[in-house]
Amino acid sequence: MKIDVLTLFPEMFSGPLDVSIVARARKAGLLDLRIHNLRDWTHDRHKTVDDRPFGGGPGMVLKPEPIFEAVEALADESTRVVMMTPTGRMFTQAIARDLAQRQHLLLLSGSYEGFDERIRVLVQDELSIGDYVLTNGGLPAMVVIDAVTRLIPGVLGDDESAADESFSCGALEYPHYTRPAEFRGMKVPEVLLSGHHAEIEKWRREQAALRTKERRPDLLK
Ligand code: 4GS
């Protein structure tokens, strides 16, 4: 899969995408990730990407021209162009699964400024990572890249993906324990030490259901 990102802060993207599973996917050639600076599609000496809003008011607005030129250069008919914005639909695991099927994504990260409304004709999808206001769309793009990358076939080992399958079905995870069996007076539930696989399975299912009911009843529609 190929993912292009258009941002005013390409330097933000080094670090999170250079470690762990995403780094491994890139090295294995399963993810071809390219970060582009929006300023590369300006033509003036100052590399201007923004301007004052028509109608007045505070703040600046990202000009349409560099964004149109960049999208025209980076996207074709098969590209899914996705804009990161709090006005988008909420990003979920189901959307991550859908995006992971695509050949090519182009993610647009806004800055502290808004996009000129007319760039919306370029995008197929607008996504928000949650109801809070960030300083720019870099983190939202990285959240999408992270969640999508681990779903690209071949990225997770059999063990890693099997562990996910069993409880990514809309419930919260069951509680996990490792050694020691007693730590500072806190004991691991007896059933987990029993070696009785059917009983363990049943306990985990119950715990997952209980937790989901208590903490995230909205997931149990
Ligand atoms: C989000 C969000 C966001 C909104 C970008 C204010 C700078 C900022 N983008 N999910 N302008 N939450 N964007 O907060 O996607």
Residues whose N, C-alpha, C, O or C-beta is under 5 A from the ligand:
A	BS01	4GS	M84 T85 P86 G110 S111 Y112 E113 L127 S128 I129 G130 Y132 V133 L134 T135 N136 G137 P140
